[in-house]
Amino acid sequence: MSTISVRGLAVAAATTVTAVGSVVGIASGSTAQTNDAEATAADTTLLADIPAGQQAQVQTASLTQQADAQAIAADVSAKKDAEEAARKAAAETAIAKKELAEKAAKEAADKAAKEAKERAEAKTAASRGTDVRDSSSFPVQSSYTVAQIQAMARQMVGSGQFQCFSNIVDHESSWNYRAVNASSGAYGLFQALPGSKMSSVGADWQTNPATQIKWGLNYMNTSYGSPCQAWTFWQANHWY
């Protein structure tokens, strides 16, 4: 067996191996030396100086201590790695949850904005008297009664605006879709001047009251904001 310094081994196993304590005690109990080198030499016990029967105990105690130290270090490292992995996983989970929450919030906001816009548009349409039924959906006839023309208008003008719309037509043409102003040439239900401007919504503007109603409603909405606002202007000026 080779000669091995067991200074650390003996100290580590001192509480377990009494023989090693004795050896170290003898060495440390020697006469004090003034020379540091001699003190170091006196403090060093060689494995060969320990009785053969106790050498195995010393080696076993030292190896056990080393193994315990390594196990502790491994546990500490494993715990540290586990904590780091847990922190990383928690951070990733938090980020994922935040992204999902932000996405959900954005979708909800977009939906709310869309619904609000649709409600606003519907409200505006109702207040202005937007077409409920398009003029092209009415069958073409060779002639129309006042009642038929008014029925068309009720289906094309919002209910909240129809009375104002009707008031203007009453004063302009008494619901005669072929009415012509002898002096100016203004034509139709709304006395458009010239009448040909109604061709912007249909070529049959001279003979189809539905086409005239569509033009008149568009004119009131564009020029005044709604039939009722147009009627307010008409009452103040007797024209519109």
One Martini backbone bead per residue (centre of mass of N, CA, C, O) as a GRO file, in nm:
protein
  240
    1MET     BB    1   0.097   0.036   0.022
    2SER     BB    2   0.070   0.352  -0.009
    3THR     BB    3   0.169   0.662   0.085
    4ILE     BB    4  -0.080   0.854   0.270
    5SER     BB    5  -0.226   1.136   0.336
    6VAL     BB    6  -0.446   1.178   0.651
    7ARG     BB    7  -0.531   1.448   0.762
    8GLY     BB    8  -0.827   1.475   0.655
    9LEU     BB    9  -0.920   1.191   0.735
   10ALA     BB   10  -0.875   1.202   1.038
   11VAL     BB   11  -1.047   1.450   1.099
   12ALA     BB   12  -1.319   1.342   0.975
   13ALA     BB   13  -1.288   1.059   1.169
   14ALA     BB   14  -1.258   1.134   1.477
   15THR     BB   15  -1.558   1.061   1.581
   16THR     BB   16  -1.521   0.749   1.489
   17VAL     BB   17  -1.196   0.721   1.513
   18THR     BB   18  -0.995   0.688   1.786
   19ALA     BB   19  -0.721   0.615   1.677
   20VAL     BB   20  -0.675   0.872   1.513
   21GLY     BB   21  -0.687   1.066   1.754
   22SER     BB   22  -0.437   0.956   1.889
   23VAL     BB   23  -0.234   1.014   1.673
   24VAL     BB   24  -0.289   1.318   1.655
   25GLY     BB   25  -0.239   1.374   1.956
   26ILE     BB   26   0.058   1.300   1.955
   27ALA     BB   27   0.147   1.498   1.743
   28SER     BB   28   0.026   1.760   1.891
   29GLY     BB   29   0.179   1.686   2.177
   30SER     BB   30   0.430   1.778   2.102
   31THR     BB   31   0.680   1.967   2.100
   32ALA     BB   32   0.715   2.275   2.040
   33GLN     BB   33   0.768   2.448   1.736
   34THR     BB   34   0.934   2.708   1.556
   35ASN     BB   35   0.900   2.553   1.299
   36ASP     BB   36   0.669   2.527   1.048
   37ALA     BB   37   0.763   2.269   0.908
   38GLU     BB   38   0.764   2.093   1.161
   39ALA     BB   39   0.468   2.133   1.235
   40THR     BB   40   0.358   2.007   0.976
   41ALA     BB   41   0.495   1.732   1.009
   42ALA     BB   42   0.362   1.670   1.291
   43ASP     BB   43   0.055   1.694   1.156
   44THR     BB   44   0.142   1.444   0.989
   45THR     BB   45  -0.022   1.147   0.890
   46LEU     BB   46   0.043   0.829   0.808
   47LEU     BB   47  -0.099   0.543   0.705
   48ALA     BB   48   0.145   0.366   0.797
   49ASP     BB   49   0.119   0.456   1.113
   50ILE     BB   50  -0.131   0.292   1.108
   51PRO     BB   51  -0.277   0.040   1.197
   52ALA     BB   52  -0.386  -0.206   0.994
   53GLY     BB   53  -0.682  -0.247   1.127
   54GLN     BB   54  -0.755   0.083   1.079
   55GLN     BB   55  -0.729   0.165   0.777
   56ALA     BB   56  -1.011   0.087   0.670
   57GLN     BB   57  -1.173   0.281   0.851
   58VAL     BB   58  -1.051   0.540   0.746
   59GLN     BB   59  -1.123   0.506   0.449
   60THR     BB   60  -1.429   0.471   0.486
   61ALA     BB   61  -1.487   0.738   0.627
   62SER     BB   62  -1.383   0.919   0.395
   63LEU     BB   63  -1.564   0.811   0.166
   64THR     BB   64  -1.831   0.874   0.305
   65GLN     BB   65  -1.790   1.177   0.323
   66GLN     BB   66  -1.758   1.227   0.023
   67ALA     BB   67  -2.031   1.110  -0.061
   68ASP     BB   68  -2.202   1.303   0.106
   69ALA     BB   69  -2.101   1.564  -0.024
   70GLN     BB   70  -2.187   1.489  -0.313
   71ALA     BB   71  -2.487   1.450  -0.250
   72ILE     BB   72  -2.542   1.733  -0.151
   73ALA     BB   73  -2.449   1.878  -0.407
   74ALA     BB   74  -2.652   1.736  -0.591
   75ASP     BB   75  -2.907   1.832  -0.446
   76VAL     BB   76  -2.858   2.132  -0.479
   77SER     BB   77  -2.845   2.129  -0.789
   78ALA     BB   78  -3.123   2.001  -0.837
   79LYS     BB   79  -3.286   2.217  -0.689
   80LYS     BB   80  -3.194   2.453  -0.860
   81ASP     BB   81  -3.295   2.342  -1.131
   82ALA     BB   82  -3.591   2.311  -1.044
   83GLU     BB   83  -3.640   2.609  -0.975
   84GLU     BB   84  -3.568   2.720  -1.253
   85ALA     BB   85  -3.780   2.559  -1.410
   86ALA     BB   86  -4.023   2.670  -1.254
   87ARG     BB   87  -3.980   2.969  -1.323
   88LYS     BB   88  -3.994   2.935  -1.629
   89ALA     BB   89  -4.274   2.806  -1.645
   90ALA     BB   90  -4.424   3.038  -1.503
   91ALA     BB   91  -4.347   3.257  -1.706
   92GLU     BB   92  -4.471   3.122  -1.957
   93THR     BB   93  -4.758   3.104  -1.844
   94ALA     BB   94  -4.799   3.406  -1.796
   95ILE     BB   95  -4.761   3.493  -2.090
   96ALA     BB   96  -4.985   3.321  -2.212
   97LYS     BB   97  -5.217   3.443  -2.043
   98LYS     BB   98  -5.176   3.733  -2.135
   99GLU     BB   99  -5.221   3.688  -2.438
  100LEU     BB  100  -5.507   3.572  -2.410
  101ALA     BB  101  -5.630   3.816  -2.267
  102GLU     BB  102  -5.565   4.024  -2.489
  103LYS     BB  103  -5.717   3.881  -2.714
  104ALA     BB  104  -5.994   3.877  -2.578
  105ALA     BB  105  -6.015   4.183  -2.539
  106LYS     BB  106  -5.995   4.259  -2.838
  107GLU     BB  107  -6.238   4.097  -2.938
  108ALA     BB  108  -6.443   4.237  -2.755
  109ALA     BB  109  -6.391   4.524  -2.856
  110ASP     BB  110  -6.454   4.472  -3.155
  111LYS     BB  111  -6.741   4.374  -3.113
  112ALA     BB  112  -6.849   4.625  -2.968
  113ALA     BB  113  -6.781   4.824  -3.196
  114LYS     BB  114  -6.952   4.690  -3.414
  115GLU     BB  115  -7.224   4.706  -3.266
  116ALA     BB  116  -7.223   5.012  -3.229
  117LYS     BB  117  -7.212   5.081  -3.528
  118GLU     BB  118  -7.472   4.936  -3.611
  119ARG     BB  119  -7.658   5.096  -3.425
  120ALA     BB  120  -7.589   5.375  -3.538
  121GLU     BB  121  -7.673   5.316  -3.830
  122ALA     BB  122  -7.964   5.238  -3.766
  123LYS     BB  123  -8.041   5.506  -3.632
  124THR     BB  124  -7.973   5.686  -3.874
  125ALA     BB  125  -8.156   5.548  -4.076
  126ALA     BB  126  -8.419   5.599  -3.921
  127SER     BB  127  -8.392   5.916  -3.904
  128ARG     BB  128  -8.370   5.949  -4.233
  129GLY     BB  129  -8.518   5.727  -4.415
  130THR     BB  130  -8.437   5.464  -4.522
  131ASP     BB  131  -8.461   5.223  -4.726
  132VAL     BB  132  -8.667   4.935  -4.703
  133ARG     BB  133  -8.743   4.946  -5.010
  134ASP     BB  134  -8.679   4.904  -5.325
  135SER     BB  135  -8.781   5.032  -5.623
  136SER     BB  136  -8.730   4.764  -5.802
  137SER     BB  137  -8.956   4.580  -5.637
  138PHE     BB  138  -9.165   4.712  -5.810
  139PRO     BB  139  -9.410   4.690  -6.020
  140VAL     BB  140  -9.480   4.776  -6.334
  141GLN     BB  141  -9.697   5.036  -6.450
  142SER     BB  142  -9.907   5.243  -6.636
  143SER     BB  143 -10.046   5.314  -6.353
  144TYR     BB  144 -10.121   5.527  -6.053
  145THR     BB  145 -10.231   5.565  -5.750
  146VAL     BB  146 -10.217   5.731  -5.463
  147ALA     BB  147 -10.227   5.484  -5.279
  148GLN     BB  148  -9.991   5.334  -5.417
  149ILE     BB  149  -9.775   5.549  -5.372
  150GLN     BB  150  -9.797   5.560  -5.062
  151ALA     BB  151  -9.727   5.262  -5.019
  152MET     BB  152  -9.445   5.282  -5.128
  153ALA     BB  153  -9.339   5.499  -4.935
  154ARG     BB  154  -9.379   5.335  -4.671
  155GLN     BB  155  -9.160   5.110  -4.771
  156MET     BB  156  -8.911   5.334  -4.814
  157VAL     BB  157  -8.981   5.486  -4.551
  158GLY     BB  158  -8.936   5.561  -4.251
  159SER     BB  159  -9.167   5.584  -4.004
  160GLY     BB  160  -9.035   5.849  -3.863
  161GLN     BB  161  -9.050   6.009  -4.175
  162PHE     BB  162  -9.315   5.999  -4.340
  163GLN     BB  163  -9.482   6.252  -4.266
  164CYS     BB  164  -9.278   6.457  -4.371
  165PHE     BB  165  -9.269   6.349  -4.655
  166SER     BB  166  -9.573   6.383  -4.713
  167ASN     BB  167  -9.594   6.691  -4.676
  168ILE     BB  168  -9.421   6.767  -4.919
  169VAL     BB  169  -9.583   6.622  -5.140
  170ASP     BB  170  -9.849   6.764  -5.095
  171HIS     BB  171  -9.730   7.055  -5.171
  172GLU     BB  172  -9.597   6.984  -5.455
  173SER     BB  173  -9.825   6.737  -5.592
  174SER     BB  174 -10.044   6.553  -5.455
  175TRP     BB  175  -9.926   6.271  -5.568
  176ASN     BB  176  -9.828   6.356  -5.863
  177TYR     BB  177  -9.609   6.200  -6.088
  178ARG     BB  178  -9.707   6.411  -6.348
  179ALA     BB  179  -9.638   6.679  -6.249
  180VAL     BB  180  -9.646   7.020  -6.391
  181ASN     BB  181  -9.485   7.318  -6.420
  182ALA     BB  182  -9.569   7.566  -6.630
  183SER     BB  183  -9.326   7.775  -6.572
  184SER     BB  184  -9.064   7.572  -6.498
  185GLY     BB  185  -9.094   7.235  -6.531
  186ALA     BB  186  -9.145   7.095  -6.296
  187TYR     BB  187  -9.129   6.744  -6.171
  188GLY     BB  188  -9.340   6.561  -5.994
  189LEU     BB  189  -9.357   6.491  -5.664
  190PHE     BB  190  -9.094   6.713  -5.613
  191GLN     BB  191  -9.035   6.918  -5.830
  192ALA     BB  192  -8.809   6.881  -6.024
  193LEU     BB  193  -8.517   7.096  -6.125
  194PRO     BB  194  -8.497   6.926  -6.338
  195GLY     BB  195  -8.646   6.622  -6.393
  196SER     BB  196  -8.384   6.472  -6.508
  197LYS     BB  197  -8.231   6.432  -6.234
  198MET     BB  198  -8.381   6.151  -6.171
  199SER     BB  199  -8.195   5.966  -6.360
  200SER     BB  200  -7.984   5.884  -6.134
  201VAL     BB  201  -8.203   5.631  -6.043
  202GLY     BB  202  -8.371   5.637  -6.330
  203ALA     BB  203  -8.508   5.615  -6.654
  204ASP     BB  204  -8.824   5.604  -6.530
  205TRP     BB  205  -8.899   5.892  -6.391
  206GLN     BB  206  -9.173   5.973  -6.549
  207THR     BB  207  -9.343   5.674  -6.474
  208ASN     BB  208  -9.202   5.611  -6.181
  209PRO     BB  209  -9.265   5.658  -5.847
  210ALA     BB  210  -9.035   5.492  -5.716
  211THR     BB  211  -8.806   5.657  -5.841
  212GLN     BB  212  -8.890   5.928  -5.718
  213ILE     BB  213  -8.877   5.847  -5.422
  214LYS     BB  214  -8.580   5.781  -5.416
  215TRP     BB  215  -8.481   6.058  -5.495
  216GLY     BB  216  -8.620   6.228  -5.274
  217LEU     BB  217  -8.487   6.088  -5.032
  218ASN     BB  218  -8.194   6.146  -5.109
  219TYR     BB  219  -8.221   6.454  -5.115
  220MET     BB  220  -8.304   6.499  -4.819
  221ASN     BB  221  -8.060   6.361  -4.688
  222THR     BB  222  -7.833   6.526  -4.832
  223SER     BB  223  -7.943   6.829  -4.782
  224TYR     BB  224  -8.079   6.783  -4.457
  225GLY     BB  225  -8.068   6.459  -4.328
  226SER     BB  226  -8.396   6.461  -4.358
  227PRO     BB  227  -8.730   6.486  -4.397
  228CYS     BB  228  -8.780   6.657  -4.136
  229GLN     BB  229  -8.569   6.875  -4.203
  230ALA     BB  230  -8.697   6.951  -4.472
  231TRP     BB  231  -8.971   7.038  -4.352
  232THR     BB  232  -8.865   7.265  -4.175
  233PHE     BB  233  -8.761   7.432  -4.413
  234TRP     BB  234  -9.024   7.455  -4.568
  235GLN     BB  235  -9.186   7.611  -4.349
  236ALA     BB  236  -8.986   7.863  -4.363
  237ASN     BB  237  -8.979   7.881  -4.716
  238HIS     BB  238  -9.162   7.707  -4.923
  239TRP     BB  239  -8.905   7.537  -4.977
  240TYR     BB  240  -8.617   7.286  -5.079
   0.00000   0.00000   0.00000
